């Protein structure tokens, strides 16, 4: 009886060992297959990911355009008197038009250098025609940059010519000196001058 009992126990142990080995082998095979599947699918994922990722967009900035001659003058603190004069003379729309124009623009200091009481007199409604004559004497048809300016007589919008002189890089218009050239506008160019120009024969 003892030998028979021991033999049965041995068979049970052997069967359990075989079953455990088979189970372990099955798990090992499953893990191996899973790992192989991951290795195979990984490049596919990488390729899919790189293909589907959006390309960066490049932003384009629009070039800024300068305003009209009146806009540029209005934005410059040195031209407050000039802008006020243009409004009083009803020339804002004219110098806001397509043009192009070249404006020899006197600064506030240039207007302040006029004889005492002259500016106040010119800004009065009854002197509008005189003010228009003075201001249009500062305007030349076309956009004439500093590189294109040459010595000689240049006809103004007012009708009378101004005398332009170029000497070793210095530009004078009648008795005024250009202190800053080529201030660009959408409808022309501004050259800053240090004196107010007066048409020939004009009496203030």
Backbone torsions as a table, in degrees:
resi	resn	phi	psi	omega
1	UNK	NA	-40.9	-177.5
2	UNK	-65.3	-41.8	-179.2
3	UNK	-67.3	-42.5	179.3
4	UNK	-63.0	-39.3	179.1
5	UNK	-65.8	-42.6	-179.9
6	UNK	-65.2	-37.4	-179.3
7	UNK	-65.7	-39.2	177.7
8	UNK	-64.4	-42.3	179.4
9	UNK	-62.4	-37.6	-178.6
10	UNK	-66.2	-41.0	179.4
11	UNK	-64.0	-40.6	178.5
12	UNK	-61.7	-44.5	-179.7
13	UNK	-63.7	-40.5	-178.7
14	UNK	-65.3	-44.5	178.4
15	UNK	-62.6	-42.2	179.2
16	UNK	-62.0	-40.9	-179.0
17	UNK	-65.1	-41.0	179.7
18	UNK	-65.7	-42.3	179.7
19	UNK	-63.1	-42.0	178.8
20	UNK	-64.3	-39.6	179.9
21	UNK	-64.2	-42.8	179.5
22	UNK	-64.3	-40.1	179.2
23	UNK	-64.1	-43.6	179.8
24	UNK	-64.3	-40.2	179.6
25	UNK	-65.0	-39.6	179.5
26	UNK	-63.6	-43.2	179.4
27	UNK	-64.7	-40.6	-179.4
28	UNK	-63.0	-43.7	179.2
29	UNK	-63.2	-42.2	-179.4
30	UNK	-62.0	-44.0	179.5
31	UNK	-63.7	-42.0	-179.2
32	UNK	-62.3	-43.7	180.0
33	UNK	-64.4	-42.6	-179.8
34	UNK	-62.6	-42.4	-180.0
35	UNK	-64.9	-41.8	179.7
36	UNK	-64.5	-39.7	178.4
37	UNK	-62.2	-40.6	179.1
38	UNK	-63.2	-43.7	-179.6
39	UNK	-63.2	-39.6	-179.0
40	UNK	-69.4	-40.8	-175.2
41	UNK	-80.8	-19.4	-176.2
42	UNK	-60.6	-48.3	178.8
43	UNK	-61.9	-35.7	178.8
44	UNK	-61.4	-41.9	178.1
45	UNK	-64.0	-44.2	-179.9
46	UNK	-61.4	-41.7	179.9
47	UNK	-66.5	-43.0	179.2
48	UNK	-62.9	-39.6	-178.1
49	UNK	-67.0	-44.4	-178.0
50	UNK	-68.7	-29.6	-179.4
51	UNK	-74.0	-38.7	-174.2
52	UNK	-85.5	-14.1	-177.4
53	UNK	-69.1	131.1	-175.9
54	UNK	-69.4	145.7	177.4
55	UNK	-77.9	142.9	-179.8
56	UNK	-64.8	138.4	179.5
57	UNK	-89.9	140.0	178.9
58	UNK	-97.1	124.0	-179.3
59	UNK	-83.7	137.0	178.6
60	UNK	-109.5	130.1	179.6
61	UNK	-95.7	132.0	179.2
62	UNK	-77.5	135.1	178.9
63	UNK	-65.6	136.1	179.6
64	UNK	-77.5	138.4	-179.5
65	UNK	-110.2	135.4	178.0
66	UNK	-67.9	153.3	177.6
67	UNK	-76.2	-172.5	178.6
68	UNK	-69.3	174.3	178.3
69	UNK	-57.0	-41.5	179.3
70	UNK	-66.2	-40.7	178.8
71	UNK	-62.1	-45.9	-178.9
72	UNK	-64.5	-42.9	178.9
73	UNK	-64.9	-39.8	-179.3
74	UNK	-65.4	-30.0	-179.1
75	UNK	-83.4	-7.4	-178.5
76	UNK	-102.0	120.5	-177.2
77	UNK	-65.0	-13.2	179.6
78	UNK	-84.0	-5.7	-175.8
79	UNK	-116.8	26.1	-178.6
80	UNK	-62.1	-43.3	-179.1
81	UNK	-68.4	-40.9	178.5
82	UNK	-60.6	-43.8	-179.9
83	UNK	-64.9	-41.4	177.9
84	UNK	-62.5	-38.3	178.8
85	UNK	-67.8	-40.6	178.0
86	UNK	-61.6	-38.7	178.3
87	UNK	-67.9	-43.6	-179.5
88	UNK	-65.3	-30.5	-178.7
89	UNK	-92.2	3.1	-178.2
90	UNK	57.0	42.2	-179.9
91	UNK	-110.1	5.2	-179.4
92	UNK	-62.3	-47.0	-179.5
93	UNK	-65.0	-36.5	-179.5
94	UNK	-62.1	-47.5	-177.6
95	UNK	-85.4	3.4	171.9
96	UNK	-101.7	-4.2	-179.6
97	UNK	-74.0	178.9	-173.7
98	UNK	-60.6	-40.5	180.0
99	UNK	70.5	-134.9	2.4
100	UNK	-81.3	161.8	179.4
101	UNK	-130.0	155.0	167.3
102	UNK	-115.6	124.6	-177.7
103	UNK	-116.1	125.2	170.0
104	UNK	-90.5	103.5	-167.0
105	UNK	-99.7	114.0	176.6
106	UNK	-72.7	142.1	178.2
107	UNK	-79.6	173.2	175.3
108	UNK	-58.8	-38.8	179.6
109	UNK	-63.8	-35.1	178.4
110	UNK	-66.2	-43.1	177.0
111	UNK	-65.2	-37.6	-179.4
112	UNK	-66.5	-21.7	-179.2
113	UNK	-81.2	-7.3	176.1
114	UNK	-64.6	156.1	177.2
115	UNK	-51.8	146.4	-175.3
116	UNK	-54.8	132.3	178.2
117	UNK	85.3	-9.6	-176.9
118	UNK	-66.1	-47.3	-177.5
119	UNK	-62.6	-46.3	-179.9
120	UNK	-59.7	-38.3	178.9
121	UNK	-65.9	-43.5	-178.1
122	UNK	-66.3	-30.2	-177.4
123	UNK	-78.8	-6.3	178.9
124	UNK	-74.5	143.8	-177.1
125	UNK	-55.0	-34.8	-177.8
126	UNK	-69.7	-13.5	-179.6
127	UNK	-109.5	22.7	-176.7
128	UNK	-60.2	-42.5	-178.1
129	UNK	-63.9	-39.8	178.5
130	UNK	-66.0	-42.1	179.2
131	UNK	-63.5	-40.9	177.7
132	UNK	-61.5	-41.2	-179.6
133	UNK	-62.1	-43.0	-179.9
134	UNK	-66.3	-47.3	-175.6
135	UNK	-68.1	-40.9	179.7
136	UNK	-70.9	-17.0	173.7
137	UNK	-71.2	-14.8	177.0
138	UNK	-92.4	0.2	-173.8
139	UNK	-115.7	132.2	177.5
140	UNK	-118.9	134.7	178.1
141	UNK	-63.2	143.1	179.4
142	UNK	90.0	160.5	178.0
143	UNK	-98.1	100.9	-176.3
144	UNK	-104.5	108.2	178.8
145	UNK	-80.7	169.8	-178.1
146	UNK	-61.8	-31.5	179.2
147	UNK	-68.8	-25.7	-177.5
148	UNK	-95.0	-10.5	-178.8
149	UNK	-70.3	131.8	177.5
150	UNK	-130.2	156.1	178.0
151	UNK	-64.2	141.7	177.6
152	UNK	145.0	-175.8	178.6
153	UNK	-87.8	128.3	-179.2
154	UNK	-122.4	123.1	-177.7
155	UNK	-73.1	135.6	-179.3
156	UNK	-99.5	171.1	176.2
157	UNK	-64.8	-29.0	178.3
158	UNK	-64.8	-29.5	179.1
159	UNK	121.1	-32.4	179.4
160	UNK	-87.8	150.0	178.9
161	UNK	-85.3	150.8	170.7
162	UNK	-103.9	151.5	179.2
163	UNK	-94.6	115.8	179.8
164	UNK	-104.2	134.5	178.5
165	UNK	-131.8	128.9	177.2
166	UNK	-113.7	122.0	-177.5
167	UNK	-141.2	108.5	177.4
168	UNK	51.2	46.5	175.7
169	UNK	87.2	-7.7	178.1
170	UNK	-100.0	131.7	-179.1
171	UNK	-114.2	129.6	174.1
172	UNK	-120.8	144.6	177.5
173	UNK	-122.3	111.5	-167.3
174	UNK	53.9	-118.7	-180.0
175	UNK	-100.8	3.9	-177.6
176	UNK	-95.6	147.4	179.4
177	UNK	-104.8	135.8	174.7
178	UNK	-76.7	114.9	-178.1
179	UNK	-95.2	-22.2	175.8
180	UNK	-151.1	126.9	-176.1
181	UNK	-109.1	161.0	169.3
182	UNK	60.8	48.2	169.7
183	UNK	-84.0	107.8	-170.4
184	UNK	-78.0	143.6	173.0
185	UNK	-134.6	166.4	-177.3
186	UNK	-69.7	-22.3	-178.8
187	UNK	-120.4	26.6	177.3
188	UNK	152.5	-153.6	-176.4
189	UNK	-143.7	148.3	179.7
190	UNK	-115.5	134.9	170.7
191	UNK	-117.3	122.3	-176.5
192	UNK	-79.7	132.8	178.5
193	UNK	-124.3	159.4	-173.2
194	UNK	-100.0	5.0	177.4
195	UNK	-142.3	155.2	175.4
196	UNK	-84.3	131.0	179.5
197	UNK	-85.4	137.7	178.4
198	UNK	-120.1	127.8	179.9
199	UNK	-60.2	150.0	179.8
200	UNK	-58.3	135.1	176.1
201	UNK	81.3	-0.1	-179.2
202	UNK	-77.2	130.5	177.5
203	UNK	-108.7	126.7	179.7
204	UNK	-94.0	NA	NA
